[in-house]
């Protein structure tokens, strides 16, 4: 047996086993894992420092999951956007191909709680049907492999999928969405890296939510992928009690860059049934982005997005304090230090050359704003 399969087999999936390691009521956990399975790898278990900490909240079943009955099971309406089984087509030029329902861990906030944990991989006939659909839709240039976690597939199935996709002439990019490097780093083997290298350009977006997840072993796994020529991005979910703090988020982004992973998306938590106790206010995310802007490298600042309920797709949000006014004369801007500046439109005189202007709420010359004043 491969080493990573042995480690995965040592994961905690039963309430009684969990109670041997953590202070939980196995009967209460049993009630939850019936509809919502549990898996905690040894890597993740070792990073739990105390009851209810940021890692605990992400993986240990909570009774709140069973009190959230009114929310939808599929808030993003992925099933509605599925032209053939396992394929989601929401955006004009890209699709999501769900190749497995298995994950190295089962996140308690997962947007696909309705699906994950079920056995089996994408069967050959199902792959053939998805590939046939892709061949007929030449507008698609980008495929994201997801699930579940595509890196839990055995090597030969990963290669089968990559080979089939690379045979489609108009398909340019292949992406993986995975939490494996951060939760089962042993899976990132030299053999896997060699397979992926053969089918470039291949990108990976990795899921990380807290700086404690970036252990030396995890960083080494990310490094192996980066050395194989795989550009790495990070997707983070904003979670109450986990990372809804500007300092924690900054630490996470810095650790990601040290692991050669570029912060990509910060997601507002979805409205999925069984997960709403994790949701924060939208203002929380905006304040975090504002706290990062100017106080760390632009490389460390992700796009804050809401995946719109009802299948509307990702909608980016920025704090609205930056653009104070925009008209034919130019833009009035505020920076991270709360200083205001004027940027002229083309053809307009640059009388200030971006000199600092009065603070918001102070008297502002009439030629800066169409109204002659700046809103507070």
FENWOZI-V618298 format. One record per backbone hydrogen bond with DSSP energy under -1.0 kcal/mol. CO is the residue of the C=O (numbers start at 1). NH is the residue of the N-H. If there is no record, write none. Layout:
BEGIN
[[CO & NH] [CO & NH]]
END
This chain:
BEGIN
[[2 & 6] [3 & 7] [4 & 8] [5 & 9] [8 & 11] [12 & 40] [14 & 18] [15 & 19] [18 & 21] [18 & 22] [22 & 24] [25 & 29] [26 & 30] [27 & 31] [29 & 33] [32 & 36] [39 & 106] [40 & 12] [41 & 45] [42 & 46] [44 & 47] [45 & 48] [50 & 53] [53 & 57] [55 & 59] [56 & 60] [58 & 108] [62 & 65] [63 & 66] [64 & 67] [72 & 273] [74 & 77] [75 & 310] [77 & 81] [79 & 82] [81 & 89] [84 & 87] [86 & 98] [88 & 96] [93 & 141] [93 & 142] [95 & 144] [96 & 88] [97 & 146] [99 & 122] [101 & 117] [102 & 149] [107 & 110] [110 & 113] [112 & 115] [112 & 116] [115 & 118] [123 & 127] [124 & 128] [125 & 129] [126 & 130] [127 & 131] [128 & 132] [129 & 133] [130 & 134] [131 & 135] [132 & 136] [137 & 140] [141 & 172] [141 & 173] [142 & 95] [143 & 175] [144 & 97] [145 & 177] [146 & 99] [149 & 152] [150 & 153] [154 & 158] [155 & 159] [156 & 160] [157 & 161] [158 & 162] [159 & 163] [160 & 164] [161 & 165] [162 & 166] [165 & 168] [168 & 171] [173 & 143] [174 & 203] [175 & 145] [176 & 205] [178 & 207] [180 & 183] [180 & 184] [184 & 187] [185 & 188] [187 & 189] [189 & 193] [190 & 194] [191 & 195] [192 & 196] [193 & 197] [194 & 198] [196 & 199] [201 & 174] [203 & 176] [204 & 233] [205 & 178] [206 & 235] [210 & 213] [211 & 214] [213 & 215] [215 & 219] [216 & 220] [217 & 221] [218 & 222] [219 & 223] [220 & 224] [221 & 225] [222 & 226] [223 & 227] [225 & 230] [226 & 229] [231 & 204] [232 & 262] [233 & 206] [234 & 264] [234 & 265] [235 & 208] [236 & 267] [239 & 242] [239 & 243] [243 & 245] [245 & 249] [246 & 250] [247 & 251] [248 & 252] [249 & 253] [250 & 254] [251 & 255] [252 & 256] [253 & 257] [254 & 258] [255 & 259] [256 & 261] [257 & 260] [262 & 234] [264 & 303] [265 & 236] [266 & 305] [267 & 238] [272 & 275] [275 & 278] [276 & 279] [278 & 240] [282 & 286] [283 & 287] [284 & 288] [285 & 289] [286 & 290] [287 & 291] [288 & 292] [289 & 293] [292 & 295] [297 & 300] [298 & 301] [303 & 266] [304 & 317] [305 & 268] [306 & 308] [306 & 315] [308 & 312] [313 & 308] [315 & 306] [322 & 334] [325 & 332] [329 & 345] [330 & 327] [331 & 343] [332 & 324] [332 & 325] [333 & 341] [335 & 338] [339 & 335] [340 & 357] [341 & 333] [343 & 331] [345 & 348] [349 & 351] [359 & 362] [365 & 368] [369 & 372]]
END
